Amino acid sequence: MKLVRFFFMSMVWVFLAYGLVFAGTLNDVKAKGFVQAGVNGDLFGFGKPDEKGVWRGLDVDTARAIAAAVFGDANKVRFTPLTAKTRFTALQSGEVDVLTRNCTQTLSRDTALGLDFCQVNYYDGQGFLVSKKLGVKSAKELDGATVCVLPGTTTELNVADFFRANNIKMKPVVIENTAELAKAFFSGRCDCLTSDASQLAGNRAVSPNPKDYIILPDIISKEPLAPAVRHGDNQWKDIVNYSILAMINAEELGITSKNVDEMLKSNDPKIQRFLGVTPGNGEALGLDEKFAYHIIKQVGNYGEVFERNVGVNSSLGIQRGLNALWTNGGLMYSPPFN
Amino acid sequence: MTGKQNSKISGKVSFWNDPAKRSILYQLEALLLIGLLGYYLFSNITHNLERQSIATGFGFLQKEASFEIGESLISYSAADRYARALWVGILNTLLVSFIGIILTVILGTVIGVSRLSKNWLVSHLAAVYIEVLQDIPVLLQLFFWYAFFYEILPSPKQALNPVGGIFLCNRGLSFVIPVFHSAHIYMAIAFGIACLAVAFLRRWSRQRHEKTGVPFPLFRVSLALLIGFPLLTWWLSGAPTQMDVPELIGFNFQGGANISPEFTALLLGLVLYTSAFVAEVVRAGIQSVSHGQTEAAMALGLTPSHILKLVILPQALRVIIPPLTSQMLNLTKNSSLAVAIGYPDFVSVAGTTINQTGQAIEGVAMIMIVYLFFSLLTSAFMNWYNKRIALVER
């Protein structure tokens, strides 16, 4: 089955090689009438359909923001669930227009894979989830542990680096499917589960006894999760970039999905430019002047999207931390919308 | 006169109308077309990869892999190269396929023969086995067995300890092994000599049987030789008894040997699934030999075991071997499902490599070549065996 998929992927490559000339993703997207977004599909809080089949999550909302910017309608987006292994090939081959699937930006991916990463939509770091029963206080006490790892991510490399750097041993169990891996961990096959801390929180939230598990304080890597587009399509990259930045900027300007209509009447020239009351930004991007208005009205600002999907009052219960606005000690910072 | 006419006719046939020459021409044309198409695809891919600035080539094999692998037959660490990591994967695939094929043939034969048993219960149990296991997708069976291991078995601290030195828990089966001693090498040599002796004994006993008609208890003597000789060597070289006993240190059992739940689940799933098909192949083979042959053999006064060995099996094997080969290939190929339950087979390791290096085309090409090589090797061996056992008509 796996082989069949690999074969299929290589076929995709062959067709790609068939002299396909990119006519610009924006035109392609406009022609077909929707944005095709690659998402996780099985990660609570980032990309997963809820019990009614409606897609939910931070990455899903990011894709909706892009659709709102392009079409003025956040629902003109279709989701393709991708595994860690297939995600880059799906983007390279043109199967999806944008990859909003908790991908860590790294130098080699940005270059050798033929991708371009956009504005980070979540600053994450790799951690360890363990059962409280083990009585482990730090990841450095995990010598000889069996570690459940998701394959095909930087996760495998980070955890191997960490154990090597601390001169301790580990035994990885690598299962491709997130759900299967989590099941194996929660039934005790492994001593700890390693992944990005946000994913660990997501897995813990849907486990049988969330209170029996803790995320160790050691964060062993920097994981800037950013949407990716194909290398060389600068217009499309700008659109994805400024769709996310618009959400961040809106939070900074105090614009929410609830007050955005009143804000249209604001006298503040920054807000007038941002919402397209004073035209210019939209034309520069090749979009409708009201693109930022549509994003905020239909999806919300970054703070709203964060709290709705992963915030302290959601079942993941994650603090803003690095993901707070720069004015609150975080890293979320938007250039001016001039 | 007629000869002259013929030569005239053949002389008249032009190059284009000669079917033999024409077919050669067509074949050359087809070959050229395929070659051109291949060249076109290849050059296009390299061109496009270059345009999208994606790295190509097999240079990455010499780079540090930087990831750990759960189980390995050879020593491996994250500091080794990708080439060695992939080699670990190949060996893991070979291990599970090799043991799987042997167990499948044994179990399949037993079930297939039971299916034909005159005992109502035995034959119906075999029928149920075949029908149930054949009809459930093998991936589901793998998930079932894997979940069975980690859900049912206790944690290492409460490991089951049925006999001293053997521990069973959700980290797998840990058991005691002897500490390496030079005596073990001598024992292996002794075993090799015993094998040779058995081969000679077999020839001698057959010749004697054909000449004098006196049978020789070959099986029992061979068994005694194969076990006795290495044991004698062990005793002569000082009878080393030091054992490497697994012990719970920290999180897991250290020391001894360990069989992981992933490996066991994969092996069990593949063997149980494939042996259901093999059982049907064996049954079909045996049933293809007409009952008259058995009756004729009985009339000649052969014992039941001789009838099976000398009359039925040689004919049945002709029918059995070709489909059996295809089942062996199926098992090898299905072992790539290991990635679903965490056994580090070749596809799993290659998958990680593809993801870390981003070189999907090279990775997929390697996977295809490795499986093609395994499959061709298996079928070459089975074809050789098939020829050997084919009935020589006199």
Interface residues (C-beta under 8 A of the other chain):
Chain A: M1 K2 L3 F6 F7 M9 S10 W13 V14 L16 A17 Y18 G19 L20 A84 K85 F88 T89 Q92 S108 R109 T111 A112 L113 G114 L134 L142 D143 G144 A145 T146 P151 G152 T153 E156 L157 V159 A160 D161 F163 R164 M170 K171 P172 V173 V174 I175 E176 N177 E180 L181 K183 A184 S187 G188 R189 D191 R230 H231 G232
Chain B: L41 N44 I45 H47 N48 L49 Q52 S53 I54 A55 S66 F67 E68 I69 G70 A78 A79 L139 F143 Y146 A147 Y150 E151 S155 N170 R171 I249 G250 F251 N252 Q254 P261 E262 K333 S336 L337 V339 A340 I341 G342 P344 V347 S348 G351 T352 I354 N355 Q356 T357 G358 A360 I361 V364 A365 I367 M368 Y371
